[in-house]
Amino acid sequence: MPQHPHTRQSLFTNLLHCTKESVLISSMALPILIKRYANRRLYDTSKGAYIKLSDIAETLREGHDINVVDAKTGKQMTKTVMMQVLLSEETAKDRPRLLTNDFLKDIVRLYKSPSESMVPLYLEQSIKNFIQSNEKMRENMDKEIENVLGSDVKD
């Protein structure tokens, strides 16, 4: 009989194969529980306080995951709230838009298309690749600046 993936023994086995790095990553992966009340107020259980959409955006930028549930029914609300965060970020006056009208039209057109099932994975991987490339470029620029400044200091 196969063992349920969340049994005590499988958790122990997984812990035996963890490295320090994977433990740190998995501790960051624990989602912060946020309860959404009927009045649309959001309650962060880790802080014990009501929060705004901008607080959720900052939490996500810090690398934390969230899990939003309806406080009364327990219904999963994470996607709905993250869409509200996106809308809030997109309509903020102090920053450029990430989602152009053409991009949004293309996304809508992909619903019910033959490639619909492939779109989420493709978009996720594209964003991850973009972030990795951006980080590498930033690291390379930092090294170059350090090299230039380091050579100026020696002269």
C-alpha positions in Angstrom: 0.0 0.0 0.0 1.6 3.4 -1.0 2.2 5.7 1.8 0.4 9.1 1.9 2.9 11.8 1.0 2.2 13.7 4.2 2.7 10.9 6.7 5.2 11.3 9.6 7.6 8.8 8.0 7.7 10.5 4.6 8.3 13.9 6.3 11.1 12.3 8.3 12.6 10.8 5.2 12.4 14.1 3.4 14.1 15.9 6.3 17.0 13.4 6.1 17.7 14.4 2.5 17.6 18.2 3.1 20.6 20.4 2.9 21.0 23.7 4.8 20.0 25.6 1.7 16.9 23.6 1.0 15.8 24.0 4.6 16.1 27.7 4.4 14.3 27.8 1.1 11.5 25.6 2.4 11.1 27.7 5.5 10.6 30.7 3.2 8.0 28.6 1.3 5.7 28.3 4.2 2.8 30.5 3.2 1.5 33.3 5.4 -2.2 32.7 6.3 -4.4 35.6 5.5 -8.1 35.5 6.3 -10.5 37.5 4.2 -13.7 38.6 5.9 -17.1 39.4 4.4 -16.4 43.1 4.6 -13.4 42.4 2.3 -10.9 43.1 5.2 -7.8 41.1 5.2 -6.3 39.7 8.4 -2.6 38.5 8.5 -2.5 35.8 11.1 1.3 36.0 11.3 1.1 39.7 12.4 -2.2 39.5 14.2 -3.3 42.6 12.3 -5.5 43.8 9.4 -3.6 44.6 6.3 -4.1 46.2 2.9 -3.4 45.0 -0.6 -0.2 47.1 -0.6 0.9 45.1 2.4 0.3 41.8 0.5 2.3 43.2 -2.5 5.2 44.0 -0.2 5.0 40.6 1.5 5.2 38.9 -2.0 8.1 41.2 -3.0 10.0 40.0 0.1 9.7 36.5 -1.2 7.0 35.1 1.0 4.1 33.1 -0.2 0.5 33.7 1.0 -2.5 31.6 1.5 -5.8 33.6 1.5 -8.9 31.9 2.8 -12.4 33.1 3.4 -12.6 33.5 7.2 -16.2 32.1 7.4 -16.1 29.2 4.9 -12.4 28.4 4.5 -12.8 28.8 0.7 -9.5 29.4 -1.1 -9.2 33.1 -2.1 -5.5 33.4 -2.9 -5.8 33.8 -6.6 -8.7 36.3 -6.3 -6.7 38.5 -3.8 -3.5 38.3 -5.9 -5.5 39.5 -8.9 -6.7 42.4 -6.7 -3.1 43.1 -5.8 -2.2 43.1 -9.5 -5.0 45.6 -10.3 -4.0 47.8 -7.4 -0.3 47.7 -8.5 -1.3 48.4 -12.1 -3.4 51.4 -11.3 -1.0 53.0 -8.8 0.0 56.5 -10.0 3.7 56.3 -9.0 4.8 53.5 -11.2 4.8 52.3 -14.8 2.4 49.7 -16.0 3.7 46.1 -16.5 0.6 44.8 -18.2 -0.1 46.6 -21.5 -3.5 46.6 -23.1 -2.1 44.5 -26.0 -0.7 41.9 -23.5 -4.0 41.7 -21.6 -5.9 41.3 -24.9 -3.6 38.5 -25.9 -4.1 36.8 -22.5 -7.9 37.0 -22.9 -7.6 35.6 -26.4 -5.7 32.6 -25.1 -8.6 31.4 -23.0 -10.5 28.6 -24.8 -7.7 28.4 -27.4 -6.0 25.1 -28.2 -2.9 26.2 -26.4 -4.7 27.3 -23.2 -3.4 24.5 -21.0 0.2 25.3 -21.9 0.0 29.1 -21.2 0.4 29.0 -17.4 3.6 26.9 -17.4 5.0 29.0 -20.3 4.3 32.3 -18.6 5.7 31.1 -15.2 8.9 29.8 -16.8 9.3 33.0 -18.9 9.0 35.2 -15.8 11.4 33.0 -13.9 13.9 33.1 -16.8 13.5 36.9 -17.0 14.2 37.3 -13.2 17.2 35.0 -13.4 18.7 36.9 -16.3 18.0 40.2 -14.6 19.8 39.0 -11.5 22.8 37.7 -13.4 23.0 41.0 -15.3 22.9 42.9 -12.0 25.6 40.7 -10.5 27.8 41.2 -13.6 27.3 44.9 -13.4 28.2 44.9 -9.7 31.4 43.0 -10.4 32.4 45.4 -13.2 31.8 48.4 -11.0 33.8 46.8 -8.2 36.6 46.1 -10.7 36.6 49.6 -12.0 36.5 51.1 -8.5 39.0 48.7 -7.2 41.5 49.6 -9.9 40.9 53.3 -9.2 41.7 52.8 -5.6 45.0 51.0 -6.4 46.2 53.7 -8.7 
